[in-house]
Amino acid sequence: MADHCPDDASVMWMWGDASLMGHTLAKANPLRWSSFKTPKEAFEELEKEVKKDKYNSNRPVLLKVKVGETTVEKRFVDAPLTLSWLKGPHTEQSAEQASSQNENAPKVARLILPDGKEHLIKVLTGEEGDDRFLDIRDLHAKTGFFTFDPGFTCTGSCMSAITFIDGPKGICLYRGYPVQDLCRKSSALESAYLLLTGNLPTPEQLTTFTKEVKRHMLIHEKIKGMFQNFTIAAHPMAIMVAVIGGLSTIFSELDCMNPDHRWLACERLVAKVPVLAAYAYKTSIGQPLMPPQAKLSFAENFLYLMFGTPLEEYQVDPIQAKAIDAFMILHMDHEQNASTSTVRTAGSSQANPYACIAAGVASLWGPAHGGANEAVIKMLEKIGTADQVPQFVEDVKAKKEGIRLMGFGHRVYKNYDPRARFMKELVDESLKAMGVHDPLLEVAQKLEEVALSDEYFLKRKLYPNVDYYSGILLRAIGIPTSMFTVMFAMSRTVGWMAQWNEMISEGQMRISRPRQLYVGARHRDYEPVKQRSRTESFDRQGTNFHLEETVTR
């Protein structure tokens, strides 16, 4: 086939990532195969789709090109290359137009392979920030090479319009809005609607959304019955993994390709996870489960479910409710972290969304991800008083065994975490309003002051993160440390569902399948047990595998 589309050809097209799923994403994509069209008609239709949605520009495209009795299939890595091929060399352009097109042409990087061959890689940029990405989707197909990036620290796994982070500048935006502004001016449900839909709701939309969420806060009796089987010693996060996964047994009819079903799943999980979180706490202390109240707000309901009992009416402190609202907003989403990537990975197989969220909770449970604020509290308690801070800092710098600085530094932020800056203000305001004096706050403030005036920490770009002060806020409200990670999961559920829904609705649902660099044994022939002359031993402490050989390999 020529370097451009023949004038007498008939063309049909579809998105290449839709075909990878065997057309099961028809409802998530603008179309399946189009009808046969002239090259000009196909060009105009595809161009319209690209202009309609920015994601489409970087999606692969499949073409079926029919000339006479011959039909061939072509695949392009993105829409601009497809449009260029369809347009061909025939259109006359002025010198000014040609120059403009050249300036706006996709930038490329050149990869020189070991055999001297050259591979061009398209450079992608986002709507915000200075990050640039090398589009390697066709790397293996064209070169036979894979990339090696343990932990995916240099790999973009998707395109997303939900959260933007600029680590060096300390910026965090939800759908374009600074997260600290939303904490000051918005509510948890309004921000949840923003993350899920892309825009702040109108008064009518917010009223409807609030009513729907409250209606879904009731928990099925079969799910409530699960709590009777957990022991008092059960960790609340273990309970959360079980009961959220259990929701998939009640709501098993869901079709994730149906937009209405996806929205229903989003509303249900936003509504039910805070209730389940409170029930996990009640189970751990052996108190009865309280039903939600329609007269209370979203945050007020959570506090009522946590601390209310049948013995007397519980009066929700509005200061605490406001603090819960802000805490939830701050933790709702944070781009492609470990738990969010887990939800996307599970969802890429078209798994039930309740099971996907349970997987996200399990990932968040790890102390390297969701348990940081609990670790901060333990560190502050170990320091004891503000006058002990200078010695603690010196011990940290000396790398004294057992001494670690918790709540400072972040994988992404190389500046002051904007969420941490607001959390610090929120803690100070909330504790004063509630009349709570927590001696750990003085220790935390002194530690921050000393650390941020020390070149050792500044040079390493170690600034407080959102976990540094959040534990003090939760303590003031009366939430025990065992529930800190549950509070994180409860809030992050909104972002998880927004990311899951985006993955499907934007046609990015290609099953996750990373590759590996194999470093194990080479091909071996099986030997009967009596003929084996070597022994294998395994270090059960978990790290070292030893081969004790008595013969040469």
C-alpha positions, 0 to 999 in steps of 0.5 A: 500500500502506498505512503498515502491513501489511494484516491479511489479507495474506500475506507472504514475505521475504528479505534485500535484500542477498541479492537483489542478487546474484541469489540466489547468496548462498543459502549465505551468507544464512539463506534465500532467499524465505521461504514465504508467511506471515501478517504475524504469522508473518513478523514473528516469523521476522524478529525471530528472525533479528535477535536471532540475529545483530546484523548482521541489524538493519542489513540491507535486507529485501525483502517480497512482500505478497499481498492477494487477487490482487495481489502487490507488492514492498516494500524496507526499508532495515533490519530494524527498519523492516520489523518496524515495518511488519509489526507495524502500529498495532494492538498495544496498548501501555502508556504505559511501553512506548511511552515505552521504545520511543521512547527505543530508537528509531533516532536520525536526522540531518536533511539539508536539501537545496538545494531545501529538502526534508528527508531523514532519515538513520539514525544507526548506532553500534557495540558499542564506542567513540563512533564514529557513522555516517550510514546513506546507503544509500538517499541516492541513491535518495531524493534523487538525491545522492551523497557525495564522500569521496576516500580514504574517510576518513569512510566506513564500507564494511562492518560487522565484528566482527573488529578494533576500534580507538579511535584517540583512546584508543589501543585495539586489540582482536581479537574483543574481546581487547586485542592486547597481551594476545594477544601476551603470552599467545597464539601466532600460530596460536591468535590466527589461529584467534580472528580466523578463527572469533571465539573462542579455540580449546579445546585439542582445536580448537587441536590439530586446527587446528595439525595441519591448518595444518602439513599445508597447509604443503607447496607444490605442485611446480608453484608451487615451480617458479615460483621458478626463473624469478625472477632474484636481483634480483627484489623479494620482494614481486613474487615474493609477488604472483606465487606467491600469485596462482599458487595460484589455478591449483592450487586453482581448484575453490573455491566461495566460497559453500561454508563448507567451501571457505572454511575450507579456503582460510583454512587453506591461505593461513595455512599457505602464505604464510609458506612462500612468504615464506621461499622468496622470500627464499631465491630472492633469495639463490640458496639452495635451498628447504627443506621444512617440518618437522612437528616444529617450531612455526609460528614455528619452521618459518618461521625454519627455512625462512628460515635453514636449509640442507642443509649442517647442521642448523639450531637454532631460537632459541626467543627468536627464535621467540617474537618472530616469534609476537608480530610476527605477532599484532601485524600480523594485522589492523587494521580497514579499511586500504588492503590489507584494503579491497583484498581486500574489493573484489576479493572482492566480485566473487566472485574466487578468494580466492588472487587476492584475497590477491595483490591485498592483497599488491600494495596493501601493497607501496606505501611509504605502507602496508607499507614504513614500518618499512624507512623507519624503519631508513633514517632511523635510519641517516641520523641515525647516533648518539644525539647527532645526534638533537636536530639531526635533530628541529630539521631536522624542525621546520624542514621541511628538504628531505629530512628526514622523521620516519618511524614517528611518527603514524597515520591512526587513532591520535591517541594512543600506538599500543598495538601500538607500546607492546608492540613497544617492550617486545618489542624491548628484551626480545628483544635483551637475551635474544639478546645483540644490541647494535644501536646503532640502538636507542639512536638510536630510544630517544633520538629517541622521548624527544626527540620526546615531550617536544617540544610541536611533536610532542605538539600534532600528536599524533605518537606512535610507531606499530608500525613504529617499533621493528619493523624493529629487531626484524627486524634482530636476528633476521637478516631483511633490510630487503628482507623487512620488507614481506613479513613484514607481508604474511605476518602480515596474511594472517590478517586478510585471510582473516578479513575476506574470509570475514566479508564472504561469510558475513555476507551483506555481499557486494555488489560494490564500485562507488564513484562519481566526481565527473567533471571532464573535458571536456563532450560533444564531437563527433568531428572528422576529423584534418585539421579539428582546430585544436588540439593536446594535449600530455601532461606525461610526468612524470605530473601535468599535462595541457595543452590548447593551443587555437587556436580558441574552444571 
